[in-house]
Amino acid sequence: MPSFDVVSELDHHEISNAIDQANREVSTRFDFKNTESCFELSDPAQIVLKTSSEFQLQQMLDILYAKLSRRGIDLAAVEAGENEVSGQTYMQAVALKEGIDSEQAKAIVKHIKQSKLKLQAAIQGDQVRVTGKKRDALQSAIALLKQTDFDRPLQFKNFRD
C-alpha cells in the first residue's frame, strides 16, 4: 500500500555552514570592527548572537536570516527571542523549530481527513504517516499540505509505492 511520511527537519550541516559564513561576514565588515561580535551554535536548536550594541544585534539578525535562506533553511523554522543585556554585551537567542509536536500532528491528520481523500493518517512520534490505495490521492494530499500553513516547514519523505 503506498505511503509517505510528513516530517519537519532541518539540515544541521547547512545551519553550521550558514553560521560560519555569517561569522566571516561580521569579522570582515567595517561597521563591526573592534566589537567582538559573533554567532554561536549553543545546541542543535539554538543560535546565540553576541555584540556590543542593540543596533548591531539587529544587523546581525538580518545577516543570519540572509545566510540561512541562501543555504536553503526555511525561515519559518527560525524564531528570534528577546534581547538580553549583560554589562556591555547584547545577546539574543534564536531558536530553531524542528519536529512536529502532537498538536500540529493532530492538525495535519484533521486537515487530511477533512479533505475527503481516501487516505489514512497516523501519528508516529514526531512524524505523520499517510497511507492510501492510490498514488494520485497521496500526491494530492502532498499538494494540499503544501498549500496550508502549519507554522513549520514540512517535508515529505519515504514515498513508497
C-alpha positions as CSV (number, residue, x, y, z in Angstrom):
1,M,0.0,0.0,0.0
2,P,1.5,3.4,-1.0
3,S,2.5,5.7,1.8
4,F,4.7,8.7,2.7
5,D,5.8,10.4,5.9
6,V,5.3,14.1,6.8
7,V,8.2,15.5,8.8
8,S,9.7,18.8,9.8
9,E,13.5,18.5,9.8
10,L,16.4,21.0,9.4
11,D,19.8,20.3,7.8
12,H,22.2,20.9,10.7
13,H,25.2,20.8,8.4
14,E,23.7,23.7,6.3
15,I,22.9,25.6,9.5
16,S,26.5,25.3,10.8
17,N,27.7,26.4,7.3
18,A,25.4,29.5,7.4
19,I,26.7,30.4,10.9
20,D,30.3,30.1,9.7
21,Q,29.5,32.4,6.7
22,A,27.8,34.9,9.0
23,N,30.8,34.9,11.4
24,R,33.1,35.5,8.4
25,E,31.0,38.4,7.2
26,V,30.8,40.0,10.6
27,S,34.5,39.7,11.1
28,T,35.2,41.5,7.8
29,R,32.6,44.3,7.9
30,F,33.8,47.7,8.8
31,D,30.8,48.6,11.0
32,F,31.6,45.6,13.2
33,K,35.3,46.4,13.7
34,N,36.5,46.0,17.3
35,T,33.1,44.9,18.6
36,E,33.8,41.1,19.2
37,S,30.5,40.2,17.6
38,C,29.9,36.6,16.9
39,F,27.3,33.9,16.2
40,E,27.4,30.7,18.4
41,L,25.6,27.4,17.9
42,S,24.9,26.6,21.5
43,D,23.0,23.4,20.9
44,P,21.4,22.0,17.8
45,A,18.3,24.0,18.3
46,Q,19.6,27.4,19.3
47,I,21.9,30.1,17.9
48,V,23.2,32.9,20.2
49,L,24.1,36.3,18.8
50,K,26.6,38.5,20.8
51,T,27.6,42.1,20.1
52,S,28.1,45.4,21.8
53,S,25.0,47.4,20.7
54,E,21.3,46.8,20.1
55,F,21.6,48.2,16.5
56,Q,24.3,45.8,15.6
57,L,22.3,43.0,17.1
58,Q,19.5,43.8,14.6
59,Q,22.0,43.9,11.8
60,M,23.4,40.5,12.8
61,L,19.9,39.0,12.8
62,D,19.4,40.3,9.3
63,I,22.8,38.8,8.3
64,L,21.8,35.4,9.9
65,Y,18.4,35.4,8.1
66,A,20.1,36.1,4.7
67,K,22.7,33.3,5.2
68,L,20.2,30.8,6.4
69,S,17.8,31.4,3.5
70,R,20.7,31.3,1.0
71,R,21.6,27.9,2.4
72,G,18.0,26.6,1.9
73,I,16.8,26.8,5.5
74,D,13.2,27.9,5.6
75,L,12.8,31.0,7.9
76,A,9.5,29.7,9.2
77,A,11.6,27.3,11.4
78,V,13.6,30.2,12.9
79,E,12.2,32.2,15.9
80,A,14.1,35.1,17.3
81,G,14.0,35.6,21.1
82,E,14.2,38.6,23.3
83,N,17.3,40.8,23.6
84,E,19.3,40.4,26.7
85,V,21.9,42.9,28.1
86,S,24.8,41.8,30.3
87,G,27.1,44.6,31.0
88,Q,28.2,46.0,27.7
89,T,27.3,42.8,25.8
90,Y,23.9,42.4,24.0
91,M,22.8,38.9,23.3
92,Q,19.9,37.3,21.5
93,A,18.9,33.7,21.3
94,V,17.4,32.4,18.0
95,A,15.5,29.1,18.4
96,L,15.3,26.6,15.5
97,K,12.0,24.8,15.5
98,E,12.2,21.2,14.3
99,G,9.9,18.2,14.5
100,I,6.2,18.0,14.6
101,D,4.6,18.3,18.1
102,S,1.4,16.4,18.9
103,E,-0.9,19.4,18.4
104,Q,0.5,20.1,14.9
105,A,0.3,16.3,14.1
106,K,-3.3,16.3,15.1
107,A,-4.0,19.4,12.9
108,I,-2.3,17.7,10.0
109,V,-4.4,14.5,10.5
110,K,-7.6,16.5,10.8
111,H,-6.8,18.5,7.7
112,I,-6.2,15.3,5.7
113,K,-9.5,13.8,7.0
114,Q,-11.5,16.9,6.2
115,S,-10.2,16.9,2.6
116,K,-12.4,13.8,1.9
117,L,-9.5,12.0,0.3
118,K,-9.5,8.2,0.8
119,L,-6.4,8.2,3.0
120,Q,-5.4,7.2,6.5
121,A,-3.1,9.4,8.6
122,A,-1.4,8.1,11.7
123,I,0.8,9.9,14.2
124,Q,4.1,8.2,14.7
125,G,6.2,10.2,17.2
126,D,7.4,13.4,15.6
127,Q,6.1,12.4,12.1
128,V,2.8,11.6,10.4
129,R,2.4,8.6,8.2
130,V,-0.1,8.9,5.4
131,T,-1.3,5.8,3.6
132,G,-3.8,5.2,0.8
133,K,-4.6,2.8,-2.0
134,K,-3.9,5.2,-4.9
135,R,-0.7,7.1,-5.6
136,D,-2.8,10.0,-7.0
137,A,-4.5,10.5,-3.7
138,L,-1.2,10.7,-1.9
139,Q,0.1,13.3,-4.4
140,S,-3.0,15.4,-3.9
141,A,-2.5,15.1,-0.1
142,I,1.0,16.4,-0.5
143,A,-0.2,19.3,-2.6
144,L,-2.9,20.0,0.0
145,L,-0.4,20.1,2.8
146,K,2.0,22.4,0.9
147,Q,-0.8,24.9,0.5
148,T,-1.6,25.0,4.2
149,D,0.5,26.9,6.7
150,F,1.3,24.8,9.8
151,D,3.8,27.2,11.4
152,R,6.7,25.0,10.3
153,P,8.2,23.9,7.1
154,L,7.1,20.4,6.2
155,Q,9.0,17.8,4.2
156,F,7.6,14.6,2.6
157,K,9.8,11.6,2.9
158,N,9.7,7.8,2.3
159,F,7.2,7.9,-0.6
160,R,6.6,4.3,-1.3
161,D,4.6,2.5,-3.9
